[in-house]
Amino acid sequence: MPDSLADLVLQLDQFAKARDWQQFHSPKNLASALVVEAGELLEHFQWLTEAQSRALPPDKRDAVGAEVADVLLYLIQLATALGIDPVEAARAKLEVNAVKYPVERARGTSRKYDEI
């Protein structure tokens, strides 16, 4: 089975069309659904220590994987609805971040760009 982002976009489109769901997939609704799913992802880590969050048991890791999938799917649908290439947008953002967070000033710190 193909596994590129473009293939996933096509699969999502076919999935929604088969169910006549495009009518509900406005950018506003997709962004809202994305935030809800991101909250469900975060819920798995609530109250865990840093160490616990890095060493999830297999069942918890599977549940987190399902939420990661939900977030990814809604993000792809939102980008598609707005005509945004998410890979190109991510590459452009990496270039911006490279300027904001130069290695010599940002290495080893979690401070925001305007504090380094």
Secondary structure, 3 states (H helix, E strand, C coil): CCCCHHHHHHHHHHHHHHCCCHHHCCHHHHHHHHHHHHHHHHHCCCCCCHHHHHCCCHHHHHHHHHHHHHHHHHHHHHHHHHCCCHHHHHHHHHHHHHHHCCHHHHCCCCCCHHHC
